[in-house]
């Protein structure tokens, strides 16, 4: 799923040694202490971690959602149906994109608009395709197997669907000062990017241009924007349900959208989840937010976990492994991220 622009020699060496370590031990070592949740009353409705968890499970029930698979197509129809169920206007952006190995990828970006008539808008996004290869699994025998991608895809879409459900419910309530319910001037765009995770696998011989093989759907969107497309800013949700996750401030986000980083991390503090969102830089990531910032000129931040002490990967112990399943999704993490997004939306004006 994305590549870190810089890694220390120490972390790389530890990652190599980790191949020989049994994965449950790694998971235990990487999870760390459970973050402390501050007792602060959030603004807006309560984000349901159980509902988001169920949305994660529903996507995983399709099996692999890797490009050009039956599970991918069935999940696409399900995501579109859920956003429509919650009152969004849904369109798709289809394109045949070329993977790192020349494979033609039949990609679909899903664009769901809450209150499309409003011109003042913000963007929430995540990728929805799954990794075709568990190329970071501790067991080399698994490197060519597809991952279930409960965290690395399904979690971000799940949080967006729960936000859409809350918006649909709140629309029926009287307007609140600074809130979304009952006639807010703020519209929300939900975009599910496709073809993010067909990036060059670690076992491929040619790694020279691997950075350009990720985030293909987001690249296509950013360079083929819908006519007169405008949003204030964007928030990317990537791997937002993992156990022991903390979301450090990502370097490219700080470079292009520092004010939005401040807004989101302040919202986390106000909602009572500051311990999940350290105000510390966690590195620079090649992810879907890069083309949004670079080509579409949409200031976009990446909410993505950083595990500085994890030998398996700084993205966490399940990243690109067969262990990226529902057993390793944490409702507390989904709640922390989801309530933070609620705080952002319900205080926007």
C-alpha positions as CSV (number, residue, x, y, z in Angstrom):
1,X,0.0,0.0,0.0
2,X,2.2,3.0,0.0
3,X,5.9,3.5,0.6
4,X,7.8,5.4,3.2
5,X,10.0,8.0,1.6
6,X,12.6,7.5,4.3
7,X,13.5,4.6,6.7
8,X,16.3,4.3,9.1
9,X,18.9,1.6,8.6
10,X,18.0,0.4,12.1
11,X,14.4,-0.2,11.2
12,X,15.3,-1.9,7.9
13,X,17.6,-4.3,9.6
14,X,15.1,-5.1,12.2
15,X,12.5,-5.8,9.5
16,X,14.8,-8.3,7.8
17,X,15.3,-10.1,11.1
18,X,11.5,-10.1,11.7
19,X,10.9,-12.6,8.9
20,X,12.1,-15.3,11.2
21,X,9.8,-14.3,14.1
22,X,6.4,-15.9,14.6
23,X,3.7,-13.4,13.7
24,X,1.7,-13.6,17.0
25,X,4.8,-12.6,18.9
26,X,5.2,-9.6,16.6
27,X,1.6,-8.6,17.1
28,X,2.1,-8.7,20.8
29,X,5.3,-6.7,20.7
30,X,3.9,-4.0,18.3
31,X,0.5,-3.4,20.0
32,X,1.9,-1.5,22.9
33,X,-0.2,0.0,25.7
34,X,-3.8,0.9,24.9
35,X,-4.0,4.7,24.3
36,X,-5.7,6.7,27.0
37,X,-9.0,8.3,26.1
38,X,-9.5,11.7,27.6
39,X,-12.8,12.4,29.3
40,X,-13.9,15.3,27.1
41,X,-17.4,15.6,25.6
42,X,-17.3,15.6,21.8
43,X,-19.4,17.8,19.5
44,X,-21.9,16.1,17.2
45,X,-23.4,12.7,17.3
46,X,-21.6,9.6,18.7
47,X,-19.7,7.7,16.1
48,X,-20.6,4.0,16.4
49,X,-17.6,1.8,16.4
50,X,-19.8,-1.2,16.2
51,X,-21.4,0.0,13.0
52,X,-18.1,0.8,11.5
53,X,-16.8,-2.6,12.5
54,X,-19.8,-4.2,10.7
55,X,-19.0,-2.2,7.6
56,X,-15.4,-3.6,7.8
57,X,-16.7,-7.1,8.1
58,X,-19.1,-6.7,5.2
59,X,-16.3,-5.7,2.9
60,X,-14.1,-8.6,4.0
61,X,-17.0,-11.0,3.4
62,X,-16.4,-10.5,-0.3
63,X,-13.0,-12.0,0.2
64,X,-10.1,-10.4,-1.8
65,X,-11.1,-7.1,-3.5
66,X,-7.9,-7.1,-5.6
67,X,-8.2,-5.5,-9.0
68,X,-9.9,-7.5,-11.8
69,X,-11.5,-10.0,-9.4
70,X,-15.1,-11.0,-8.8
71,X,-14.8,-9.9,-5.1
72,X,-13.7,-6.4,-6.3
73,X,-16.8,-6.0,-8.5
74,X,-19.3,-7.3,-5.9
75,X,-17.8,-5.0,-3.3
76,X,-18.0,-2.0,-5.6
77,X,-21.7,-2.6,-6.1
78,X,-22.2,-2.9,-2.3
79,X,-20.3,0.3,-1.5
80,X,-22.3,2.2,-4.1
81,X,-25.6,0.8,-2.7
82,X,-24.7,1.8,0.9
83,X,-23.9,5.4,0.0
84,X,-27.1,5.6,-2.0
85,X,-29.0,4.2,1.0
86,X,-27.7,7.1,3.1
87,X,-29.0,9.7,0.7
88,X,-25.8,10.4,-1.3
89,X,-25.7,11.1,-5.0
90,X,-23.2,8.5,-6.4
91,X,-21.2,8.7,-9.6
92,X,-18.3,6.6,-10.8
93,X,-15.1,7.4,-12.6
94,X,-13.9,4.4,-14.6
95,X,-10.5,4.0,-16.2
96,X,-8.3,1.3,-17.5
97,X,-4.9,1.9,-15.8
98,X,-1.6,0.0,-16.2
99,X,-0.1,-1.8,-13.3
100,X,3.6,-2.0,-12.5
101,X,3.8,-5.2,-14.6
102,X,1.8,-4.0,-17.5
103,X,-1.5,-5.6,-16.3
104,X,-4.5,-3.5,-17.4
105,X,-6.5,-2.7,-14.2
106,X,-10.2,-2.0,-14.7
107,X,-10.5,0.7,-12.0
108,X,-13.5,2.5,-10.6
109,X,-13.3,5.5,-8.4
110,X,-16.6,5.9,-6.4
111,X,-17.7,9.4,-5.8
112,X,-20.6,9.9,-3.3
113,X,-21.9,13.4,-2.6
114,X,-23.8,14.4,0.5
115,X,-26.0,17.4,-0.3
116,X,-24.5,17.9,-3.8
117,X,-26.4,21.2,-4.3
118,X,-24.0,22.9,-1.8
119,X,-20.9,24.6,-3.2
120,X,-19.0,24.8,0.0
121,X,-17.6,21.3,0.5
122,X,-15.0,19.1,2.1
123,X,-13.6,15.8,0.9
124,X,-13.2,12.5,2.8
125,X,-11.4,9.7,1.0
126,X,-10.0,6.2,1.3
127,X,-9.0,3.5,-1.1
128,X,-11.2,0.4,-1.4
129,X,-9.2,-2.1,-3.4
130,X,-7.1,-4.8,-1.6
131,X,-3.5,-5.9,-1.9
132,X,-3.1,-8.9,-4.3
133,X,0.0,-10.1,-2.5
134,X,1.0,-10.6,1.1
135,X,4.5,-9.6,0.2
136,X,5.4,-8.4,3.7
137,X,4.3,-11.6,5.4
138,X,6.8,-13.3,7.8
139,X,6.3,-16.5,5.9
140,X,7.7,-16.4,2.4
141,X,5.2,-19.1,1.3
142,X,2.5,-16.4,1.6
143,X,4.1,-13.7,-0.4
144,X,2.0,-14.3,-3.5
145,X,-1.3,-14.8,-1.7
146,X,-3.9,-12.0,-1.6
147,X,-4.6,-10.3,1.7
148,X,-8.1,-9.8,3.2
149,X,-7.3,-6.1,3.9
150,X,-9.5,-5.5,6.9
151,X,-7.4,-2.6,7.9
152,X,-5.6,-1.7,4.7
153,X,-8.6,-0.6,2.8
154,X,-11.9,-1.7,4.5
155,X,-11.4,0.4,7.7
156,X,-11.2,3.7,5.8
157,X,-14.3,3.0,3.7
158,X,-16.1,1.8,6.9
159,X,-15.5,5.0,8.7
160,X,-16.8,7.0,5.7
161,X,-19.9,4.9,5.5
162,X,-20.6,5.4,9.2
163,X,-20.1,9.2,8.7
164,X,-22.6,9.0,5.8
165,X,-25.1,7.2,8.0
166,X,-24.8,9.8,10.7
167,X,-25.2,12.6,8.3
168,X,-28.4,11.0,6.9
169,X,-29.8,10.6,10.4
170,X,-28.8,14.1,11.6
171,X,-30.3,15.7,8.5
172,X,-33.7,15.0,10.1
173,X,-32.9,16.9,13.2
174,X,-33.2,20.6,13.9
175,X,-30.1,22.7,13.0
176,X,-27.4,23.1,15.7
177,X,-25.0,26.0,15.9
178,X,-21.9,25.0,14.1
179,X,-23.3,21.6,13.2
180,X,-24.4,19.7,10.1
181,X,-27.9,18.8,11.0
182,X,-30.9,20.6,9.5
183,X,-29.4,22.8,6.8
184,X,-25.7,23.3,7.2
185,X,-23.9,25.1,4.4
186,X,-21.3,22.4,4.2
187,X,-21.4,19.5,1.7
188,X,-19.3,16.3,2.0
189,X,-17.7,14.4,-0.8
190,X,-16.8,10.8,-0.1
191,X,-14.4,9.3,-2.6
192,X,-13.3,5.7,-2.6
193,X,-10.2,5.4,-4.7
194,X,-9.4,2.3,-6.7
195,X,-6.1,0.7,-7.8
196,X,-4.1,2.1,-4.9
197,X,-2.6,-1.2,-3.8
198,X,-1.2,-2.7,-7.0
199,X,2.2,-1.2,-6.3
200,X,5.4,-3.1,-7.0
201,X,5.7,-6.1,-4.7
202,X,8.8,-6.5,-2.6
203,X,9.7,-9.7,-4.4
204,X,9.7,-8.1,-7.8
205,X,13.2,-7.7,-9.4
206,X,12.8,-4.1,-10.7
207,X,12.1,-1.6,-7.9
208,X,13.5,1.4,-9.7
209,X,10.2,3.2,-10.4
210,X,8.1,1.5,-7.7
211,X,6.9,4.8,-6.2
212,X,5.0,5.6,-9.3
213,X,3.1,2.3,-9.2
214,X,0.9,3.2,-6.2
215,X,-2.2,5.3,-5.8
216,X,-3.2,4.9,-9.5
217,X,-6.9,5.7,-9.0
218,X,-6.1,8.9,-7.0
219,X,-3.6,9.9,-9.6
220,X,-6.2,9.5,-12.3
221,X,-8.8,11.5,-10.3
222,X,-6.4,14.3,-9.5
223,X,-5.6,14.7,-13.2
224,X,-9.1,14.3,-14.5
225,X,-11.2,16.3,-12.0
226,X,-15.0,16.5,-12.6
227,X,-15.9,19.8,-14.2
228,X,-15.8,22.8,-11.8
229,X,-14.7,20.5,-8.9
230,X,-13.9,22.5,-5.8
231,X,-13.6,21.5,-2.1
232,X,-12.0,23.4,0.8
233,X,-9.7,20.5,1.8
234,X,-9.4,16.8,2.0
235,X,-8.8,14.1,4.7
236,X,-7.5,10.7,3.7
237,X,-8.3,7.7,5.9
238,X,-5.8,4.9,5.5
239,X,-5.5,1.9,7.8
240,X,-7.6,3.5,10.6
241,X,-8.7,0.4,12.5
242,X,-5.5,-1.4,13.6
243,X,-4.7,-2.5,17.1
244,X,-2.3,-0.2,18.9
245,X,-2.4,2.4,16.2
246,X,-1.4,6.0,16.7
247,X,-1.6,8.6,14.0
248,X,1.5,10.8,13.9
249,X,1.5,13.9,11.7
250,X,2.6,12.9,8.2
251,X,5.3,14.9,6.4
252,X,3.7,15.5,3.0
253,X,0.5,16.6,4.8
254,X,2.5,19.1,6.8
255,X,4.2,20.3,3.6
256,X,1.0,20.9,1.6
257,X,-1.8,21.3,4.2
258,X,-0.3,22.2,7.6
259,X,-3.4,24.2,8.6
260,X,-5.6,21.2,8.0
261,X,-3.2,19.0,10.0
262,X,-3.6,21.5,12.9
263,X,-7.4,21.4,12.4
264,X,-7.7,17.7,12.5
265,X,-5.2,17.1,15.4
266,X,-7.0,19.8,17.4
267,X,-10.3,18.1,16.7
268,X,-8.9,14.8,18.0
269,X,-7.9,16.6,21.2
270,X,-11.3,18.3,21.6
271,X,-13.1,15.0,21.0
272,X,-11.0,13.3,23.7
273,X,-8.6,11.3,21.5
274,X,-5.4,13.2,21.7
275,X,-3.4,10.1,22.8
276,X,-4.2,8.5,19.4
277,X,-3.0,11.6,17.5
278,X,0.5,12.6,18.8
279,X,1.6,16.0,17.6
280,X,4.8,14.5,16.3
281,X,6.0,13.9,12.8
282,X,5.9,10.3,11.6
283,X,7.6,10.4,8.2
284,X,6.5,11.0,4.6
285,X,4.3,8.6,2.8
286,X,3.5,8.0,-0.9
287,X,-0.3,7.7,-0.6
288,X,-3.5,8.9,-2.2
289,X,-3.1,12.3,-0.7
290,X,0.0,13.0,-2.7
291,X,-1.7,13.5,-6.2
292,X,-4.5,15.4,-4.5
293,X,-2.0,17.9,-3.2
294,X,0.4,17.8,-6.2
295,X,-2.0,17.8,-9.2
296,X,-5.5,18.7,-8.0
297,X,-4.1,21.4,-5.6
298,X,-6.5,20.2,-2.9
299,X,-4.8,20.6,0.5
300,X,-5.2,17.0,1.9
301,X,-4.0,15.4,5.0
302,X,-3.3,11.7,5.5
303,X,-4.5,10.0,8.7
304,X,-2.3,7.0,8.7
305,X,-0.7,5.0,11.5
306,X,2.9,5.0,12.4
307,X,4.5,2.3,14.6
308,X,8.1,3.6,15.3
309,X,9.1,0.5,17.3
310,X,7.5,-2.3,15.2
311,X,10.1,-4.5,13.5
312,X,7.6,-5.9,11.0
313,X,6.7,-2.5,9.5
314,X,6.4,1.1,10.5
315,X,2.8,0.7,9.2
316,X,2.1,-1.9,11.8
317,X,2.6,-5.7,12.2
318,X,-0.3,-6.7,9.9
319,X,0.7,-4.5,6.9
320,X,0.6,-6.5,3.7
321,X,0.4,-9.8,5.6
322,X,-2.3,-12.5,5.9
323,X,-2.9,-11.2,9.4
324,X,-4.7,-8.1,8.1
325,X,-8.0,-9.6,9.0
326,X,-11.0,-8.8,11.3
327,X,-9.3,-10.4,14.3
328,X,-6.8,-7.5,14.3
329,X,-9.4,-4.6,13.9
330,X,-9.9,-2.6,17.1
331,X,-13.2,-0.8,17.7
332,X,-11.4,1.7,19.9
333,X,-9.2,2.8,17.0
334,X,-12.2,3.1,14.7
335,X,-14.0,5.2,17.4
336,X,-11.0,7.5,17.8
337,X,-10.7,8.3,14.1
338,X,-14.4,8.4,13.5
339,X,-15.2,10.7,16.4
340,X,-12.3,13.0,15.3
341,X,-13.9,13.3,11.8
342,X,-17.3,14.0,13.4
343,X,-15.6,16.7,15.4
344,X,-14.1,18.2,12.3
345,X,-17.3,18.2,10.3
346,X,-19.7,19.3,13.0
347,X,-17.5,22.3,13.8
348,X,-17.0,23.4,10.2
349,X,-18.8,26.5,9.1
